[in-house]
Amino acid sequence: MATESIQPGSHAGEKIGDTDDPGRPQPDEAEVESARLLENDARDALRVRDFTSEEIRRLADEYVALDLGEDTDEFILWAIRSRGEAH
């Protein structure tokens, strides 16, 4: 996934490192709930676009970890753009 055009938030650098998904930012402990809420809110809109549950979770984690916000509509647009760049 190309992230050059994404402007991560100020805390993103602290979250990139050793994770279950190497090289992908992960939300810190306090942000996990926000990522799960975002994932749940966006699930239906992304599933109709053939996103898998695993893909939605990974993208929600990354979105929150990069400090890009918590707005569901913005996340959905970002996820669709991110997926397009990855294919």
Residue pairs with C-beta under 8 A, 6 or more apart in sequence:
1 82
1 83
1 85
1 86
2 85
2 86
3 66
6 66
6 68
6 78
8 25
8 66
8 67
8 68
9 66
9 67
9 68
10 67
11 67
12 25
12 65
12 66
12 67
14 28
15 25
15 26
15 27
15 28
15 65
15 66
16 23
16 24
16 25
16 65
19 25
19 26
20 26
21 58
24 58
24 61
24 62
25 61
25 62
25 65
25 66
26 61
26 62
26 65
27 34
27 35
27 61
27 64
27 65
28 65
31 64
31 65
34 64
34 70
35 57
35 60
35 61
35 63
35 64
35 65
36 60
37 70
38 60
38 63
38 64
38 70
38 72
38 75
39 56
39 57
39 60
41 72
42 56
42 60
42 72
42 75
42 76
42 79
43 53
43 56
45 76
46 55
46 56
46 76
46 79
46 80
47 53
47 56
49 80
51 59
51 79
51 83
55 83
56 79
59 75
59 78
59 79
59 82
59 83
60 75
63 69
63 75
63 78
63 79
64 70
68 74
68 75
68 78
69 75
